Amino acid sequence: EDKAKPAFFAKHYENDLYDALMEMSATKFRECINAYPEAELFAKFMLITILVAKPDTFDEGVKIAEEVWSRVEELLKDKMYLKYASGVKTSMQIVPGIRYIGPYTGHMLGYILAETYMAKERYDEAEAIVLKISADHYTPLILCEIHYHQKKYDQVLKDTDDQSPDTNESAALDMYRAMALREMGDTDAAIILFKEIIKNRSLDKAINIRSRYERALAYQKAGDKKKALADFEFIVTKDSDYLDVNELISKLKKSL
């Protein structure tokens, strides 16, 4: 958003940085990084969002995110950050069915780096970052996902106490609770909880589909292959290439 502009007598580095912002140009951000010490930190901060969005530049984006995160206190005092960051909006998936859409801040940089660590299965490092960020209503969701992948199922149950699937956020927490119960061997309780989530038609479709996928895994673990197959086949009608559903359907059909 064009909330701020360079002054008439602004220096070259700010004008060039502003041009890069208006175009969201990786090339121009790189030029600012190389040419202007005054623009280097904020240009790197902006470049991260472009790089991590593409598989071929993802690793480079993570490396720059780590550097900027290590300098986050410096970033929060940076003149270009203070002037232009409030006008930069970003969107990211927190967990299936839950998205953040809002200002791109140092706070969000922490979440982005945590998400990239999770993509690389570096869950302990992701947890350490999230615990350093001042908590908001996304924090329990992210920590719940991390704890699930760390196989800290008891902690997931603590993270999700007293939830009801009435909102997308609480339903997502309940989904992870059911997943933890399944992995702990209580497939009956897990299936009941998945059913409660799935029957709520007011929830985001992504939560419904993911809950059906996880319920199918619970049915499979409980030995009910027909119900597992029914859930997987329903998912295909909504998304023909969802995760590894086609492979799971093929295996199930061969085993029936």
C-alpha distance (Angstrom), angle and dihedral (degrees) to the residues before:
residue distance angle dihedral
E1 . . .
D2 3.77 . .
K3 3.81 94.7 .
A4 3.81 95.6 136.5
K5 3.79 135.9 26.8
P6 3.78 135.1 -170.7
A7 3.78 114.0 -91.9
F8 3.82 118.6 -108.9
F9 3.80 91.4 -99.2
A10 3.82 95.8 37.8
K11 3.79 116.4 147.8
H12 3.79 122.4 -103.3
Y13 3.80 94.1 -104.0
E14 3.81 92.6 58.4
N15 3.79 93.9 45.8
D16 3.79 91.6 49.6
L17 3.79 91.9 45.2
Y18 3.79 90.0 50.2
D19 3.82 90.3 52.1
A20 3.81 89.4 51.7
L21 3.82 89.8 50.6
M22 3.77 93.8 49.7
E23 3.81 90.9 51.6
M24 3.83 97.1 32.1
S25 3.77 84.3 -136.7
A26 3.80 118.6 175.3
T27 3.80 89.4 -162.2
K28 3.79 93.0 54.1
F29 3.81 93.0 44.9
R30 3.81 88.6 53.0
E31 3.81 90.1 50.4
C32 3.81 90.4 52.6
I33 3.82 91.2 48.4
N34 3.80 91.3 52.8
A35 3.80 97.9 40.2
Y36 3.81 106.6 37.1
P37 3.81 127.7 44.5
E38 3.81 88.0 -168.9
A39 3.82 91.7 60.2
E40 3.81 98.9 34.9
L41 3.82 101.0 95.9
F42 3.80 98.3 43.8
A43 3.82 91.5 42.8
K44 3.82 89.5 54.1
F45 3.80 89.8 47.7
M46 3.80 89.8 55.2
L47 3.80 94.9 41.3
I48 3.82 90.7 59.6
T49 3.81 93.6 69.8
I50 3.80 91.6 53.7
L51 3.79 96.2 46.1
V52 3.82 100.1 46.0
A53 3.81 90.4 51.1
K54 3.81 92.0 67.6
P55 3.83 126.4 61.9
D56 3.81 94.4 -139.4
T57 3.83 93.5 54.5
F58 3.82 98.5 30.8
D59 3.81 96.1 103.7
E60 3.80 91.8 48.6
G61 3.79 89.0 50.1
V62 3.81 91.4 52.4
K63 3.80 91.2 50.3
I64 3.81 92.1 52.0
A65 3.82 90.9 44.0
E66 3.81 89.4 54.9
E67 3.79 90.7 51.3
V68 3.81 94.6 47.6
W69 3.82 91.7 44.4
S70 3.81 89.1 54.3
R71 3.82 86.4 55.5
V72 3.80 97.1 39.9
E73 3.82 94.3 123.9
E74 3.80 88.4 54.5
L75 3.81 89.6 46.9
L76 3.81 93.0 54.0
K77 3.82 89.2 57.2
D78 3.80 95.5 42.4
K79 3.83 113.0 121.7
M80 3.80 94.5 -136.4
Y81 3.81 91.8 47.9
L82 3.80 92.0 50.1
K83 3.80 91.9 48.3
Y84 3.80 102.5 41.5
A85 3.84 111.6 18.1
S86 3.81 94.7 81.4
G87 3.80 89.3 62.3
V88 3.81 94.1 52.5
K89 3.81 115.0 92.0
T90 3.78 125.7 -166.0
S91 3.79 138.6 -178.1
M92 3.79 127.8 -150.4
Q93 3.78 137.3 164.6
I94 3.80 111.6 -113.1
V95 3.82 95.3 -175.7
P96 3.84 129.3 -26.1
G97 3.79 107.8 -55.5
I98 3.80 95.6 10.9
R99 3.80 120.9 93.7
Y100 3.76 132.9 176.6
I101 3.80 114.3 -139.9
G102 3.78 115.2 176.8
P103 3.80 146.4 76.6
Y104 3.78 118.9 -11.2
T105 3.80 102.2 -123.6
G106 3.78 139.5 162.2
H107 3.81 85.6 -98.8
M108 3.81 90.5 58.1
L109 3.79 90.7 46.9
G110 3.80 87.0 62.8
Y111 3.79 91.1 52.4
I112 3.80 91.8 46.6
L113 3.79 91.5 51.7
A114 3.81 90.7 46.8
E115 3.82 89.6 51.9
T116 3.81 91.6 50.1
Y117 3.81 89.6 50.7
M118 3.80 89.6 51.4
A119 3.81 89.2 51.1
K120 3.80 86.5 56.6
E121 3.85 92.1 44.3
R122 3.82 91.0 -114.5
Y123 3.78 91.5 138.1
D124 3.81 99.6 157.3
E125 3.81 90.7 55.6
A126 3.81 90.6 46.5
E127 3.81 90.4 52.5
A128 3.81 92.3 49.2
I129 3.81 90.9 54.8
V130 3.81 95.1 47.4
L131 3.81 91.2 49.4
K132 3.82 89.4 54.9
I133 3.81 93.4 54.2
S134 3.79 118.9 86.1
A135 3.79 105.3 -102.4
D136 3.81 123.0 -103.8
H137 3.81 132.2 166.7
Y138 3.82 91.1 -78.1
T139 3.81 93.8 56.8
P140 3.85 96.9 80.7
L141 3.82 90.6 50.2
I142 3.79 94.5 50.7
L143 3.81 93.3 44.4
C144 3.79 90.4 47.8
E145 3.80 90.7 54.3
I146 3.80 91.3 47.1
H147 3.81 93.1 48.5
Y148 3.79 90.6 49.8
H149 3.79 91.9 53.8
Q150 3.81 89.8 45.9
K151 3.81 86.4 55.8
K152 3.80 89.9 -121.5
Y153 3.78 90.4 143.4
D154 3.81 95.2 161.6
Q155 3.80 88.1 55.8
V156 3.82 90.8 50.0
L157 3.82 88.3 56.0
K158 3.81 89.6 51.6
D159 3.81 90.6 46.8
T160 3.81 90.7 54.2
D161 3.80 104.3 41.0
D162 3.81 117.0 140.1
Q163 3.81 96.8 13.0
S164 3.79 127.3 149.8
P165 3.83 122.5 -169.6
D166 3.80 95.4 -120.5
T167 3.81 97.9 114.8
N168 3.78 132.0 35.9
E169 3.80 90.8 -110.5
S170 3.81 96.3 50.3
A171 3.82 91.4 41.9
A172 3.81 90.4 53.0
L173 3.80 89.7 51.6
D174 3.81 90.1 48.8
M175 3.80 89.3 50.2
Y176 3.80 90.5 58.1
R177 3.81 89.2 45.0
A178 3.80 89.9 55.5
M179 3.80 90.8 46.5
A180 3.81 90.0 52.8
L181 3.82 91.6 48.7
R182 3.80 89.3 51.2
E183 3.81 92.4 51.3
M184 3.82 89.5 47.8
G185 3.81 88.8 56.3
D186 3.80 100.2 -105.0
T187 3.80 95.6 120.2
D188 3.83 93.7 157.4
A189 3.83 92.9 59.2
A190 3.80 90.4 42.7
I191 3.81 93.1 52.8
I192 3.82 92.2 48.1
L193 3.80 90.5 52.6
F194 3.82 93.0 46.3
K195 3.82 88.8 52.3
E196 3.81 91.0 53.7
I197 3.80 90.4 53.2
I198 3.80 95.9 44.4
K199 3.80 95.3 49.8
N200 3.82 91.2 57.5
R201 3.81 101.2 92.9
S202 3.80 93.4 -175.4
L203 3.80 92.3 72.2
D204 3.79 125.9 97.3
K205 3.82 111.9 -82.6
A206 3.80 91.5 -124.7
I207 3.82 90.2 62.3
N208 3.81 91.1 48.7
I209 3.81 93.3 50.5
R210 3.80 94.2 44.3
S211 3.82 90.7 47.8
R212 3.80 90.3 51.7
Y213 3.80 89.6 50.0
E214 3.80 91.9 50.5
R215 3.83 91.4 43.8
A216 3.80 89.4 53.3
L217 3.80 88.7 55.1
A218 3.82 88.1 50.4
Y219 3.82 91.3 51.1
Q220 3.79 88.9 48.1
K221 3.79 91.4 50.9
A222 3.81 89.7 48.7
G223 3.82 89.9 52.5
D224 3.81 96.7 -110.6
K225 3.80 98.3 129.3
K226 3.82 96.0 167.0
K227 3.80 93.8 57.9
A228 3.80 90.5 44.1
L229 3.80 89.6 52.3
A230 3.82 91.4 48.3
D231 3.81 91.2 54.6
F232 3.79 93.2 46.6
E233 3.81 92.0 48.3
F234 3.80 90.7 49.5
I235 3.81 89.0 53.8
V236 3.82 90.7 53.4
T237 3.81 89.8 57.4
K238 3.82 88.2 59.2
D239 3.80 99.7 35.6
S240 3.80 118.5 10.8
D241 3.81 93.5 -163.5
Y242 3.82 102.2 40.4
L243 3.81 112.7 153.8
D244 3.84 108.8 -64.3
V245 3.82 96.3 -31.7
N246 3.81 96.5 124.3
E247 3.80 91.4 52.6
L248 3.82 91.0 48.1
I249 3.82 91.6 49.2
S250 3.80 90.7 51.6
K251 3.81 92.2 50.7
L252 3.80 93.0 46.3
K253 3.81 93.5 50.1
K254 3.80 90.9 51.8
S255 3.81 90.9 51.2
L256 3.83 96.5 49.8
